[in-house]
Amino acid sequence: MTTPLTPPPRKNPEKRTVSPTLPPAMRSRAAMGMTAAASEGRFALQACAECGAPQYPARDACVGCLSPDLRWQDVSPNGKLLAETTVRTSTNLYFRERAPWRTGTVRLDVGPVIICHIHGDVAPHARVRLLNRLDRSGQGVLIAMPEHPTPDMQDDPEMRVLTSDPKLRRVLIADGRNPNAPAIAAALGRAGATTIFVGEAERWRPNPVQAALLDLPGVSILPLDVTDTASVQELAGEIGGKVDILINNARFIRPGGVLSRGDTAFAAQEMEVNALGLMRLAQAFGPGMCARTADGVNSAVAFVNVLSAHALVSLPDYGSFAASQAAALSLSQCLRSEFRASGLRVMNLFVGPTDDDWHQPLPPPKVTPKAIAADLVRGLQDGLEDVFCGDVAKELVERFRAGPKVLEREMTMGGGS
């Protein structure tokens, strides 16, 4: 059985921090479909549109009928472990530093034989279920898990590097004034985070959620204003070397599009907080986090953005806010590229209309702080890149995938939600 993780000893400041290394990242264009599915935690294989045969590994033509019409589909992840080996040394530095590394072959119930990583709790020749996860290079890989949950299974070394589990990690929540901050902090605490830093701007103003935050164990409230470069840099200088997960939940929102507003004052503030605030946090905390992605139990693992689902397509009644969210989404995609060399993951949590004063004109369903917190922690534990929270966000992304131009018309001609 997996040995439970324990808090690491106090770090020796004279000991060198291990430099980040990455597993091989090259993939064919066809194989990127598995990575796309892994970013959302789905298990998918190519299936031939002509004969229906599932394919593995990814290819450009069906192994049975040679049809080039191969489409990625979610399939059953269940199968049986056929054979295994343990890699104890490797020419690749990433695997050499993490040896021993268990790997083997699994025959899926749907047919193909898969080469995959193997969880330490899987017995020889046992029934297994496969998970599709992102490795530290940002590419999809498969790991065979026990058919039924086992104690402390998330603490397995291979799972630890394939996810961003908050257990025993230190987290910074950027905006302690956001109504979702107490729920996020509480959920992180239950997930095993050891220290939770919470930023608070304009500390001279009453904060209606401050008491709820201070009632939680392990929470420290510190001054942080994402619109003030000096404030962000000062806090990074103080705790930047301790932050393993950064959660950017800072948000400024006001109803209104372009013509419905008489000036650009609110739009400027939305961009200042929602987009430029993200840039300031990334510039101040990103380099230090990138340098610590191989730092053992307390390695830095994830930079999280809480975004509106309308970053994908504008909602005219909140058009200016949606534009700031689209800008933040574009910046997060840029950060994925810039963080890639270190293995630091960028996770976007897309939420539907939230249960607050600014979304009162919109009909239900609304997303509660507890729902945001639960999906955020689940996304970290599964090592995801994109998480969709709430019925509106989930429906919106499905409609977006089906036809972006159709969705644009629906949202701008009275068919949106």
PyMOL commands that set and color helices and strands:
alter all, ss='L'
color gray80, all
select helices_A, chain A and resi 32-38+93-97+153-155+157-162+181-190+210-214+229-239+265-274+276-290+296-298+309-311+316-342+357-359+369-382+391-402+404-412
alter helices_A, ss='H'
color red, helices_A
select strands_A, chain A and resi 44-48+54-55+70-74+78-87+101-108+113-118+127-134+140-146+170-173+195-200+219-223+245-248+302-308+345-351+386-389
alter strands_A, ss='S'
color yellow, strands_A
deselect
rebuild
show_as cartoon
